[in-house]
């Protein structure tokens, strides 16, 4: 059961928030700060490791959209969804290319962002995926568990 027992009120920190930003490099730290501030403002019970992981994931996903999708997607959307036991961050753009986590090639200086996101998510006990949107773009998301009993 994902929700609270019958009769209990839902935690006040639950909800879904979405914002857009231009597909430019300056949006990466702005998105990271916006997510951090939102989680803090809502009182989401994320421990420091979970928060660090979420912010690193946001940075990687927004960076990927800015670097690889900006030509076809002048804006990226960031969504934060919080449930009673998890927090999910997603980045959406209008580029149709669906990236895959590549094997690490240590001869290359890039191309490991999605692999890093998958590793961080798995280490935290979460899940992530890439999906197509109805408009032909894609959304890449990661959901991490919140610490039990918090």
Secondary structure as the mmCIF struct_conf table of DSSP 4:
data_model
#
loop_
_struct_conf.conf_type_id
_struct_conf.id
_struct_conf.beg_label_comp_id
_struct_conf.beg_label_asym_id
_struct_conf.beg_label_seq_id
_struct_conf.end_label_comp_id
_struct_conf.end_label_asym_id
_struct_conf.end_label_seq_id
BEND BEND1 UNK A 3 UNK A 3
HELX_LH_PP_P HELX_LH_PP_P1 UNK A 4 UNK A 5
TURN_TY1_P TURN_TY1_P1 UNK A 6 UNK A 7
BEND BEND2 UNK A 8 UNK A 8
HELX_LH_PP_P HELX_LH_PP_P2 UNK A 9 UNK A 11
TURN_TY1_P TURN_TY1_P2 UNK A 12 UNK A 13
STRN STRN1 UNK A 15 UNK A 22
BEND BEND3 UNK A 23 UNK A 24
TURN_TY1_P TURN_TY1_P3 UNK A 25 UNK A 25
HELX_RH_AL_P HELX_RH_AL_P1 UNK A 26 UNK A 42
TURN_TY1_P TURN_TY1_P4 UNK A 43 UNK A 43
HELX_RH_AL_P HELX_RH_AL_P2 UNK A 48 UNK A 69
TURN_TY1_P TURN_TY1_P5 UNK A 70 UNK A 72
BEND BEND4 UNK A 74 UNK A 74
STRN STRN2 UNK A 75 UNK A 82
BEND BEND5 UNK A 84 UNK A 85
STRN STRN3 UNK A 86 UNK A 93
BEND BEND6 UNK A 94 UNK A 94
HELX_LH_PP_P HELX_LH_PP_P3 UNK A 101 UNK A 104
TURN_TY1_P TURN_TY1_P6 UNK A 106 UNK A 107
BEND BEND7 UNK A 109 UNK A 110
HELX_RH_AL_P HELX_RH_AL_P3 UNK A 113 UNK A 123
TURN_TY1_P TURN_TY1_P7 UNK A 124 UNK A 125
STRN STRN4 UNK A 127 UNK A 132
TURN_TY1_P TURN_TY1_P8 UNK A 134 UNK A 135
BEND BEND8 UNK A 136 UNK A 136
STRN STRN5 UNK A 138 UNK A 145
HELX_LH_PP_P HELX_LH_PP_P4 UNK A 146 UNK A 147
TURN_TY1_P TURN_TY1_P9 UNK A 148 UNK A 149
#
